[in-house]
Amino acid sequence: MRHAMHEGTHMQSSAQSQPVLRDLLAVAAAPGDVDPSEERERRWQERANCLGVDPDLFFPERGASTREAKAVCGSCEVRAECLEYALDHAEKFGIWGGLSERERRRLRRQRALARRNVASA
């Protein structure tokens, strides 16, 4: 999944983040060098709707619309896996699994509150 491998930020340009993208693509291209559990964890990226879409779409400038990126995610069969990847890896920027960073923070808080409520019950 191209945007899942793109480490874009509002302060970094795409050119600055390209080495990260190349490194992650190299890992994806050399499965024998990757821990099998990590390889399974990332296999969902091969089926993502955003594969081949310009990664900048998923990292809009502050205040810009996220509608187009979320539309790509809307019908994606691996949306849930993408979202969990972002949550598990504390992705701070971009649209992941159809959610913005603000929406992911809200979801993390809701999940933490639910865990506390279950633990205290």
C-alpha positions as CSV (number, residue, x, y, z in Angstrom):
1,M,0.0,0.0,0.0
2,R,1.8,3.0,-1.2
3,H,0.6,5.5,1.3
4,A,1.0,3.1,4.2
5,M,4.7,3.0,3.3
6,H,5.0,6.8,2.8
7,E,6.2,8.6,5.9
8,G,4.7,12.0,4.9
9,T,4.2,14.9,7.2
10,H,2.9,18.4,6.9
11,M,6.4,19.7,7.4
12,Q,8.3,17.3,5.2
13,S,8.1,17.4,1.4
14,S,7.5,14.3,-0.6
15,A,11.0,14.4,-1.8
16,Q,12.3,14.2,1.7
17,S,10.2,11.2,2.5
18,Q,11.0,9.2,-0.6
19,P,14.0,7.3,0.9
20,V,11.6,5.9,3.5
21,L,9.3,4.8,0.8
22,R,12.1,3.2,-1.2
23,D,13.4,1.4,2.0
24,L,9.9,0.0,2.7
25,L,9.3,-1.0,-0.9
26,A,12.7,-2.9,-0.8
27,V,11.5,-4.7,2.3
28,A,8.3,-5.6,0.6
29,A,10.2,-6.8,-2.4
30,A,12.5,-9.1,-0.4
31,P,10.2,-11.2,1.8
32,G,13.0,-13.7,2.7
33,D,14.7,-11.0,4.6
34,V,11.7,-10.1,6.6
35,D,10.4,-11.7,9.8
36,P,7.5,-14.0,8.6
37,S,5.1,-12.4,11.1
38,E,6.0,-8.9,9.8
39,E,5.4,-10.2,6.3
40,R,2.0,-11.5,7.2
41,E,1.2,-8.3,9.0
42,R,1.9,-6.2,5.8
43,R,0.4,-8.6,3.2
44,W,-2.9,-6.6,3.4
45,Q,-1.1,-3.7,1.7
46,E,-1.0,-5.6,-1.5
47,R,-4.9,-5.5,-1.7
48,A,-5.3,-1.9,-0.7
49,N,-7.3,0.6,-2.9
50,C,-4.6,3.2,-2.5
51,L,-1.9,1.0,-4.1
52,G,-0.6,3.1,-7.0
53,V,-2.5,6.3,-5.8
54,D,-0.4,9.4,-5.3
55,P,0.6,9.3,-1.6
56,D,0.3,13.0,-1.3
57,L,-3.5,12.6,-1.5
58,F,-3.4,10.9,1.9
59,F,-1.3,13.6,3.5
60,P,-3.1,16.9,2.7
61,E,-1.9,20.2,3.9
62,R,-3.4,21.5,7.1
63,G,-7.0,22.6,6.5
64,A,-7.2,20.9,3.1
65,S,-10.0,18.5,2.3
66,T,-9.6,14.8,3.1
67,R,-12.7,13.9,1.1
68,E,-10.8,12.3,-1.8
69,A,-8.5,10.2,0.3
70,K,-11.4,9.0,2.4
71,A,-13.3,8.1,-0.7
72,V,-10.5,5.8,-1.8
73,C,-10.6,4.2,1.6
74,G,-14.4,4.0,1.7
75,S,-14.7,0.9,-0.5
76,C,-11.3,-0.7,0.4
77,E,-11.4,-4.3,1.5
78,V,-8.5,-3.8,3.9
79,R,-9.7,-0.6,5.5
80,A,-9.8,-2.2,9.0
81,E,-6.3,-3.6,8.7
82,C,-5.0,-0.3,7.5
83,L,-6.6,1.5,10.5
84,E,-5.2,-1.1,12.9
85,Y,-1.7,-0.7,11.4
86,A,-1.9,3.1,11.9
87,L,-3.1,2.7,15.5
88,D,-0.5,0.0,16.3
89,H,2.3,2.1,14.8
90,A,1.1,5.4,16.2
91,E,1.0,7.0,12.7
92,K,0.7,10.7,13.4
93,F,0.0,12.1,10.0
94,G,-2.3,11.3,7.1
95,I,-5.4,9.4,6.3
96,W,-5.2,5.7,7.4
97,G,-8.1,3.3,7.2
98,G,-10.4,6.2,6.3
99,L,-9.6,8.2,9.4
100,S,-7.6,11.4,10.0
101,E,-5.1,11.7,12.9
102,R,-7.7,13.6,14.9
103,E,-10.3,10.8,14.3
104,R,-7.7,8.2,15.2
105,R,-6.8,10.0,18.5
106,R,-10.5,10.1,19.3
107,L,-10.8,6.3,18.6
108,R,-7.7,5.6,20.8
109,R,-9.3,7.5,23.7
110,Q,-12.6,5.7,23.3
111,R,-10.8,2.3,23.2
112,A,-8.7,3.2,26.3
113,L,-11.8,4.3,28.2
114,A,-13.6,1.1,27.2
115,R,-10.6,-1.0,28.4
116,R,-10.6,0.9,31.7
117,N,-14.3,0.3,32.1
118,V,-13.9,-3.4,31.5
119,A,-11.0,-3.6,33.9
120,S,-12.8,-1.9,36.6
121,A,-16.0,-3.9,36.2
